[in-house]
């Protein structure tokens, strides 16, 4: 969505961010052209025909495999993908192959992912990962179920609903502005609605493709000057005139969006982009309550202030605009009694230990929970087992940690710190049981059927895994402690292939719970052992020196090893300088040619400080020497 105001570069190809593909760029309703409309049509930004037919479905993107295409726009293709080991669905946005050759467009694509990752707010789509595949950048973000505001708002909406939606848009923009990010392209297509609690809508702000960083990080490419970016109907006067933008530019777009949702029409229109831009600069909008009777005049006045031509005449912050919007409907309606808040807690095993903690908990949407805690939460994207203690009884379930809310963020967003969990079970039966227990409704107690018996076909494999699950990650995967990365992945895949078919069998409750627990343990083992940095710290806790050496042989850098060592020492301050004494003893024994005693001293040093690089080198070299020596060593 870019239009060159002056100094057009011949090689620059403008692009749009529409979710609906256009065979030709000329068909795109959001691309701005010169005010005179005298320039020839711009070249298409969608891939050439040979690229449009490329097969991205079924391809691997990090830990995810794409299942189907969700949409294709000017910058890239969006795919629905699933994790290879756990039932986790995400959306993957891949830059078009022909645009990967344009450094400026690659920089803009990466900037979009960085901007969304930086904001981290419940009303902004979450980015999980950023990487490249075959030279093409892509980023992984949460997969949203619902519809865009453009599809939802087919006509005028009720004022209370409009304010409810705009308030969440203001929250999202406020979080972005707090990080020095101006969105610059707020419009219905970039606002997504997902199911929220109590039948309400949860807003998710999308597409930071043309967002502007007011404060750039070191090495970050600045936005080009002399370029207008945005969608004509939603651009503030300063944006239309190519002047500096700030947070108030987005608040103008909120005014346009509110006007459109309330009246069904935009405040400014024209037969082409140039006429719309001029209208933003010169015309005064007709008050919304005159366009559609029934709109509270106070709400109309708030939107007109947001649409002020001069930025300093608008609201100063998104929070101020949000408060003004909510005040209009509060005065206009009789407050309805709110349903009583239903409180419950969740018991979660403490990551990396045998302890259990209980957190205050609330439901978020159909498949989400938010657990409040001021302590360190479990790691992002880690799998957790939860015991929900609901008014109607207890409910065991599994989930994945998808968000952290720090104390600083909680203060800024007027909420409690904690972490968000996405539940794994999304079936209708689970949702019904959850809702019934949450409401405290007594569960009917018909005559229970005979308890299902253990399935004999599954029992031999489950007996094997009962023993494995009592051990460490290596035992869970059934691999030696010096296994290489290929063996780790192969055994994790084998475990999953053996366990998953059991789910379709008529298992007893105990067997089914064991299968779910085993799959979760396999996923955790792969998460740790499949990553060099996490594995070497895990091996350090086990004092598994063979595993540590395997990580070094696989490419773990000395710098990374030292960083892991410092974290290990911080967790074990009691170690002190004991390793140095053992290391000095080993050197003395080796000088005296008492090699077996030297090896034992080096091992003692590593039991204390297992990531000490010099001790690892001496221990390994001496062990190799002793193993290759066919004759017994004489002690002196």
Secondary structure as the mmCIF struct_conf table of DSSP 4:
data_model
#
loop_
_struct_conf.conf_type_id
_struct_conf.id
_struct_conf.beg_label_comp_id
_struct_conf.beg_label_asym_id
_struct_conf.beg_label_seq_id
_struct_conf.end_label_comp_id
_struct_conf.end_label_asym_id
_struct_conf.end_label_seq_id
STRN STRN1 UNK A 2 UNK A 4
BEND BEND1 UNK A 5 UNK A 7
TURN_TY1_P TURN_TY1_P1 UNK A 10 UNK A 11
BEND BEND2 UNK A 19 UNK A 20
BEND BEND3 UNK A 23 UNK A 24
HELX_RH_3T_P HELX_RH_3T_P1 UNK A 25 UNK A 27
TURN_TY1_P TURN_TY1_P2 UNK A 29 UNK A 30
TURN_TY1_P TURN_TY1_P3 UNK A 35 UNK A 36
BEND BEND4 UNK A 39 UNK A 39
HELX_LH_PP_P HELX_LH_PP_P1 UNK A 40 UNK A 44
BEND BEND5 UNK A 46 UNK A 46
HELX_LH_PP_P HELX_LH_PP_P2 UNK A 47 UNK A 48
HELX_RH_AL_P HELX_RH_AL_P1 UNK A 49 UNK A 52
TURN_TY1_P TURN_TY1_P4 UNK A 53 UNK A 53
TURN_TY1_P TURN_TY1_P5 UNK A 57 UNK A 58
STRN STRN2 UNK A 60 UNK A 61
TURN_TY1_P TURN_TY1_P6 UNK A 62 UNK A 63
STRN STRN3 UNK A 64 UNK A 72
BEND BEND6 UNK A 74 UNK A 75
STRN STRN4 UNK A 76 UNK A 83
BEND BEND7 UNK A 84 UNK A 87
STRN STRN5 UNK A 89 UNK A 95
HELX_RH_3T_P HELX_RH_3T_P2 UNK A 97 UNK A 101
HELX_RH_AL_P HELX_RH_AL_P2 UNK A 103 UNK A 119
TURN_TY1_P TURN_TY1_P7 UNK A 122 UNK A 123
STRN STRN6 UNK A 124 UNK A 124
HELX_LH_PP_P HELX_LH_PP_P3 UNK A 125 UNK A 126
STRN STRN7 UNK A 127 UNK A 133
TURN_TY1_P TURN_TY1_P8 UNK A 134 UNK A 135
STRN STRN8 UNK A 136 UNK A 142
HELX_LH_PP_P HELX_LH_PP_P4 UNK A 143 UNK A 144
STRN STRN9 UNK A 146 UNK A 148
HELX_RH_AL_P HELX_RH_AL_P3 UNK A 149 UNK A 152
BEND BEND8 UNK A 154 UNK A 155
HELX_RH_AL_P HELX_RH_AL_P4 UNK A 159 UNK A 178
TURN_TY1_P TURN_TY1_P9 UNK A 179 UNK A 180
STRN STRN10 UNK A 181 UNK A 182
BEND BEND9 UNK A 187 UNK A 187
HELX_RH_3T_P HELX_RH_3T_P3 UNK A 188 UNK A 190
STRN STRN11 UNK A 191 UNK A 195
HELX_RH_3T_P HELX_RH_3T_P4 UNK A 197 UNK A 199
STRN STRN12 UNK A 201 UNK A 205
TURN_TY1_P TURN_TY1_P10 UNK A 209 UNK A 210
STRN STRN13 UNK A 212 UNK A 213
BEND BEND10 UNK A 214 UNK A 215
HELX_LH_PP_P HELX_LH_PP_P5 UNK A 216 UNK A 217
TURN_TY1_P TURN_TY1_P11 UNK A 218 UNK A 219
HELX_LH_PP_P HELX_LH_PP_P6 UNK A 220 UNK A 224
TURN_TY1_P TURN_TY1_P12 UNK A 225 UNK A 226
STRN STRN14 UNK A 227 UNK A 229
BEND BEND11 UNK A 230 UNK A 230
HELX_RH_3T_P HELX_RH_3T_P5 UNK A 232 UNK A 234
HELX_RH_AL_P HELX_RH_AL_P5 UNK A 237 UNK A 240
TURN_TY1_P TURN_TY1_P13 UNK A 241 UNK A 242
HELX_RH_AL_P HELX_RH_AL_P6 UNK A 247 UNK A 263
BEND BEND12 UNK A 264 UNK A 265
BEND BEND13 UNK A 267 UNK A 267
BEND BEND14 UNK A 271 UNK A 272
HELX_RH_AL_P HELX_RH_AL_P7 UNK A 273 UNK A 282
HELX_LH_PP_P HELX_LH_PP_P7 UNK A 283 UNK A 287
HELX_RH_AL_P HELX_RH_AL_P8 UNK A 288 UNK A 291
BEND BEND15 UNK A 292 UNK A 292
TURN_TY1_P TURN_TY1_P14 UNK A 293 UNK A 294
BEND BEND16 UNK A 295 UNK A 295
HELX_RH_AL_P HELX_RH_AL_P9 UNK A 297 UNK A 306
TURN_TY1_P TURN_TY1_P15 UNK A 307 UNK A 307
BEND BEND17 UNK A 309 UNK A 310
HELX_RH_3T_P HELX_RH_3T_P6 UNK A 311 UNK A 313
BEND BEND18 UNK A 314 UNK A 314
BEND BEND19 UNK A 316 UNK A 317
HELX_RH_AL_P HELX_RH_AL_P10 UNK A 318 UNK A 332
BEND BEND20 UNK A 333 UNK A 333
HELX_LH_PP_P HELX_LH_PP_P8 UNK A 334 UNK A 341
STRN STRN15 UNK A 344 UNK A 349
HELX_LH_PP_P HELX_LH_PP_P9 UNK A 350 UNK A 350
TURN_TY1_P TURN_TY1_P16 UNK A 351 UNK A 352
BEND BEND21 UNK A 353 UNK A 354
STRN STRN16 UNK A 356 UNK A 364
TURN_TY1_P TURN_TY1_P17 UNK A 365 UNK A 367
STRN STRN17 UNK A 368 UNK A 372
BEND BEND22 UNK A 374 UNK A 375
HELX_LH_PP_P HELX_LH_PP_P10 UNK A 376 UNK A 379
TURN_TY1_P TURN_TY1_P18 UNK A 380 UNK A 381
STRN STRN18 UNK A 383 UNK A 390
TURN_TY1_P TURN_TY1_P19 UNK A 391 UNK A 392
STRN STRN19 UNK A 393 UNK A 405
HELX_RH_AL_P HELX_RH_AL_P11 UNK A 407 UNK A 413
TURN_TY1_P TURN_TY1_P20 UNK A 414 UNK A 414
BEND BEND23 UNK A 415 UNK A 415
STRN STRN20 UNK A 418 UNK A 423
BEND BEND24 UNK A 424 UNK A 424
HELX_RH_AL_P HELX_RH_AL_P12 UNK A 428 UNK A 439
TURN_TY1_P TURN_TY1_P21 UNK A 440 UNK A 440
HELX_LH_PP_P HELX_LH_PP_P11 UNK A 441 UNK A 444
HELX_LH_PP_P HELX_LH_PP_P12 UNK A 446 UNK A 455
HELX_RH_AL_P HELX_RH_AL_P13 UNK A 456 UNK A 468
TURN_TY1_P TURN_TY1_P22 UNK A 469 UNK A 470
BEND BEND25 UNK A 471 UNK A 471
HELX_RH_AL_P HELX_RH_AL_P14 UNK A 473 UNK A 477
TURN_TY1_P TURN_TY1_P23 UNK A 478 UNK A 478
TURN_TY1_P TURN_TY1_P24 UNK A 481 UNK A 482
HELX_RH_AL_P HELX_RH_AL_P15 UNK A 485 UNK A 500
HELX_RH_3T_P HELX_RH_3T_P7 UNK A 501 UNK A 504
BEND BEND26 UNK A 505 UNK A 505
HELX_RH_AL_P HELX_RH_AL_P16 UNK A 509 UNK A 529
TURN_TY1_P TURN_TY1_P25 UNK A 530 UNK A 530
BEND BEND27 UNK A 531 UNK A 531
HELX_RH_AL_P HELX_RH_AL_P17 UNK A 532 UNK A 542
TURN_TY1_P TURN_TY1_P26 UNK A 543 UNK A 543
HELX_RH_AL_P HELX_RH_AL_P18 UNK A 545 UNK A 553
TURN_TY1_P TURN_TY1_P27 UNK A 554 UNK A 555
HELX_RH_AL_P HELX_RH_AL_P19 UNK A 558 UNK A 571
HELX_RH_3T_P HELX_RH_3T_P8 UNK A 573 UNK A 575
TURN_TY1_P TURN_TY1_P28 UNK A 576 UNK A 577
HELX_RH_AL_P HELX_RH_AL_P20 UNK A 578 UNK A 591
TURN_TY1_P TURN_TY1_P29 UNK A 592 UNK A 593
HELX_RH_AL_P HELX_RH_AL_P21 UNK A 595 UNK A 608
BEND BEND28 UNK A 609 UNK A 609
TURN_TY1_P TURN_TY1_P30 UNK A 610 UNK A 611
HELX_RH_AL_P HELX_RH_AL_P22 UNK A 613 UNK A 628
BEND BEND29 UNK A 631 UNK A 631
HELX_LH_PP_P HELX_LH_PP_P13 UNK A 632 UNK A 635
#
